[in-house]
Amino acid sequence: MGFLNLLTGVDTNEWGGWKHPECTVWAGALNHADLSALRHRVSEVPWREPNLVQLLIMDQEEGYFRMWMIRGGELRQFAPLEPNEEDEGFYQDW
């Protein structure tokens, strides 16, 4: 399993440099996580500003993160929608 760590807390600066982001960022590797359950949990949280929530998920078999955002009370994938790792020609043949 795994857990999330706060990357933007007062006592931490995982970003490097002397500036801190003006947002709250949590990150972690959730080994063997049920990603649909994670998305459901994020969509059910009573966020103060739901339009600001961004969830980036990359499954073990995927090559890049997908970004999910809450719009109209619903968590939806926004980017990237395509191409997909399963699409022909996605990976270059060297």
Disulfide bonds with the S-S distance in Angstrom:
none
